[in-house]
């Protein structure tokens, strides 16, 4: 998978939506509502509603239930909506263990308890005063010992790599609307172990001490490797996220963020669970994960990357 991603990013290029990824959400909203779709936001789905049914006449039709709709909660009120087909775009773990009854689960909780956690991440959202021509729209910084770097994340004894391979996105290099005049918008993703004891992030150094210490280290690493000695002093907006902050979304696999399955050296692709149809026609969409938190930082054009190796 990562070979395919690199080929697409570096050779073919991927379009960047001017205005950021939310412009795609806005476009989908316009198309859907123009077709008569009613979109309800701020609602937590609490169950996919089904009813028991007899097996079909065909020997391959072993469905035990038929979908009848969904129940959701909003503003303290619980509401049920009837539906012939339900499409769940949440994580498979959440859909099956939370929204479906136990007898309709393809992968019960005990299955997930045995899964190897994938990596989590340290995320930094930075607003920087002045220009950053040293950074491309996408900058990938790799350590020279790749095996050791990711061995610390996936090994039996995990630890935060230092220095770490990391990804830096400067969307303001392409899109001036994502930062005020005279400033840059910077996003940083650092793969780290899925260890919630690392702590939560926060705004303006308001996170747990360990997370803010790691953030300082990463900022210093970028400053040194990219040749921006005054980077830390020019940061005017700073927000960090550690593993506990990423797991707050109940619809995501909390123990497997931001990926839903491990991909150690022996596995060249992510382990996949094929999309399932359970309970008649609820369609579980999108294997294990939803679009990832870093999707706003899609590669925008060929040659828009910079790669470096150090450390």
N, C-alpha and C positions, 0 to 999 in steps of 0.2 A: 504493500500500500504506500509506504513512504517513498519507494522508488518512483511509483506512478505520480505521486504528488509532486515530487521534485521535477520530474520530466514536464509535467503540465505547467508548473510555476516558471521554470527556467527556459523551456523551449517554446511552448505554445503561448503562454500568457493567459491570464484570466481577467475579465473586465472588472473594473472598480466602479461601483455606483456613486456618482458624484452626489455629495450630500451625506454620504455614509450609508450603512446597511439599512437604516430605518426608512430610507426612500423606497426600498423594495417592499417593506412592510406596508408603507402608505399606498404603493401601487397595487399590491394585492388587495388591500382594503377597497380601493376604488373599483377594481374589476369585480370583486365579489358583491359589493353593495349595488353596483349597477345591474347585476344579474338577479337582484332580488334577495340576496343572502342577508340574514340578520346576524350580526356579530355581537356576542355578549361578552364583555370583558369584566375583569374583576370578579370572576366567578371560579370557585374551586369545585371541580368535579369530584364527587365523593363515591360514586359507584356507576358501573355499567350494568344496567338492569336487564336481567334475562328471565326466561321461564323454561321449565323443563319441557322436553318433547320426546316423543318416541323416535327410535332410529328410523332413518329413511328406508325406502324399499331397496335401494341399491346397497350391496354389501360394503361399498366403500364409503357410504354416508353414515358416519358414526357420531354425528353431532348429538350431544346430549341436551342441548338447550338452544333457544332462539333469542336473539337480542330483541329487547322491547324499548330501549331508550337509555337515557342517562339521568342521573340525579345530581344536582349541583347546589352549592350554597353561596349566597351573595347577600351582603348587608344583613346578616343574621337570619335570612329566610332560606328555607330549603325548597327547591322546586324540581319537579320531574318533567322531562320532555320525552314524548314518545318518538321513536325512530325505527325505521326498518333496517338501517345500516348505521353503525357507529365506527368512526375512524379515530383511533387513538394515536396521537403523535408524541405522547409522553414516552419515557423510558419503559422498556419491556418490564423491568423489575417493578416499577411503580404500578403499571397497568395491571399486571398479573397479581401481585401480592396485596395491592390496596384496592383496586377497582373491581376485580373479578372475585367471585366466591371461590373458596379453596378447591372445590371439586372440579372447577373449570380451568385451573391453572396448569399450564404446560410446564412451567418451571417454578416450583414452590420455593418458599424461603430457604429451605435446607439446601437447595441447589446453589443459591447465591452465596450461602455461608462458606461453600467450598471453593468459590472462585478466587483466583489470584488478583489482588487489587491492581488496577492500572495506576499510572502516575497521577498525582495532583499537580498543582502549580502555584507559584507565587506570581500574582498579577500586579502590575503597577500601571496606574493611569496618571500621566504627568502633563502639566502645562508648563512650558518653558519659555522664559522671556528671551527674545532675540532669535536669530536664525540658527539652524543646525544643518549646514550644508554637508557636514561629515557623514550624515545618515541619509540613506536612500529611503524611498517609501517603505521598503523592506530591507532590513539588515539582519543577517544570520551570523551569530558569533559562535564558533565551535572551539571546544578545547582540543588540544592535540591528542589527548588520550580519550577517545570516544568510548572505548569499552569500559574504562574505569568510571567515566562520568555516568553512564547509564547503569553500570553495575551497582552504583551507590543507590540508585532509585529502585531497581528491581531485585537486588540481591537479598539474601537471607538477613543480613545485617544492613539496614538501610541508613542513609545519612544524606544530608543536603550537600550536593557537590560544590566544591569551591577550588578553583573557579568553575562556573557552570556554563554549559552550552545554553544559549538563550536566543530569543527572537525579539527584535525591536521593530515596531511599526511607527512610521511618521506619516500618517495620512495627509497632514497639511503640506507635505511635499507635492502632492497632486491636487488636493482639494482645499482651496483657501477658505471655504465656508466652515471648516471644522475647528478653526482657532481664530481668536481675535487678531487684528493687525499687529504685526510685530511680535507674534508669539508662535510657538509650535505645539502641536498635539502629538504626544508620544505615548505609545502603549508597549509594555514589556511583558513577555511571558517566559517564565523560567520553570521548566519541568523539575519537580521535586517529589519525594515520596508522599504517598497518601497517608500522612501522619497528622492527625488533628491536634496532637500535642504541640505542634509547631506554633499554633496560635492564630488568632484572627487579625486581620488587617484593620485599617481605619483611615480617617481623613486627617491630613496635616499631622502625621506622626502619632495619630491617636490609636493605633493598633497595639497589639501585644508586643512586648519588648523584643522577643525573638524575631517576629515578622519584620519589625521596623529595623532591626539590626541587619537582617538579610537584605532588606530593601536598600539600606545604605551601602552594603557591600556590592550589590548589583549595579547601583548607580555609579559607584566608584569604578567598577570593572568596565562599564560602558565608556565612562570618561577616559580611562586609560587606553583601552583598545581602539576606540574611535578617534582619539586625539581631541577630546573636548575637556580640557583641564578645569574649566569653571562651570561644568554642568550642574553640580549640586547647588552652587550659589544662585543659579538662574532659575531654579524650579520655583514656581509661584503657586502651583496647584499640585497636590500629591494625594493620591488615594491608593491604598494597598489592599490586597485580598490574600488571605492564607487559606489552607484547606478547610477549616471550619466555616469560613465565610462562603465558600463555594458549595458546601453541602446543605445550606439552609433551604434550597429549593427542594421541596418534597418530591417533585416530579422527576428528579434526576437520581441516578444511582449514587447515593451519598458516599459510599466507600470507594467508588471507582471514578473519581473525577480528576481531570475533565474528560478522560476517556473511560469507557465502560468496561474495558477488558485489558489485561496486560499484554504487552508485546515484547517479551524478552528476546535476547539475541537468537534463541533457538526458533522463535516464531517470526517469520518474515511478514506475516499479515495478521491483522487483528482477528481474534476468534469471533466468528459471527454466529448469531442465532437468526435463522431466517424469519422474515415476517410471518406471523401466524394468523390463522382465522380461528377464533374460539367462540363458543357459545352461539353458533349459527353464523351471524355475519358481523361481529365486531372485528374490524380490520386493524391489526396492530402494525402501525406504519413505522418503517425506518430502523429496523433491527434494534441495536442497543442504545443508540444515543440520538438526541436531538441535534439540530445545528449548534455547533460549539460556540462558547462564549467569545472566541476570537474571530468569528465569522465576519464582523465588520471590516476586518483587515485583509480582505481578499486581494491577491496580487492584481495589479491593474494593467500592466502592459509588459511586453517582453523587454528584458534588460533592466528591469526596475529593481534588481536585487543587488546586494553587496554581501559577499561572504568573506569571513576572516577566520583564521585559526590562530590561537595563541594559548599561552598557559600550559 
